[in-house]
Amino acid sequence: MYIRKVYIMDMPQTRTFKSGNSEAVRLPQGIGFGVGVAVNVERDGDRVVITPASNPAEEKRKLHDLVEALQALDRSGEVEKREPIEFPDRPGLY
């Protein structure tokens, strides 16, 4: 999870307003998601967290593409044989 520190001086402020029967807030330019993007809204204590909603079909397609890419990797070679690692005796470090 990515968390960006925002200092109070940098934080844009806005006010809530009435939109129909709902309370709404305008997202300032630069921190919006774009028009028509589905979002999840959740309360975390005294904070409201808005995140883009995931599209299950898109996530499934990405996973399918990843599996295909992994299956396409060259697996014809053998596992490389290596000499065993010898660790020096260091008394007191267990």
KABELQUI-V641229 format. One record per backbone hydrogen bond with DSSP energy under -0.5 kcal/mol. NH is the residue of the N-H (numbers start at 0). CO is the residue of the C=O. E is the energy in kcal/mol with one decimal. If there is no record, write none. Layout:
# KABELQUI-V641229
NH/CO/E, NH/CO/E
This chain:
# KABELQUI-V641229
2/0/-0.5, 4/2/-0.5, 9/6/-1.4, 10/6/-1.2, 16/23/-2.3, 18/21/-3.0, 21/18/-1.9, 23/16/-3.3, 25/14/-0.6, 27/25/-0.5, 30/27/-1.9, 36/33/-1.2, 39/50/-3.5, 41/48/-2.2, 43/46/-3.0, 46/43/-1.6, 48/41/-3.2, 49/47/-0.5, 50/39/-2.3, 50/48/-0.5, 52/37/-2.6, 55/53/-0.7, 58/54/-2.6, 59/55/-2.3, 60/56/-2.1, 61/57/-2.4, 62/58/-2.2, 63/59/-2.5, 64/60/-2.5, 65/61/-2.1, 66/62/-2.4, 67/63/-2.3, 68/64/-2.2, 69/65/-2.4, 70/66/-2.4, 71/67/-1.4, 72/69/-1.0, 74/72/-0.5, 86/84/-0.6, 89/87/-0.5, 92/89/-1.7, 93/91/-0.8
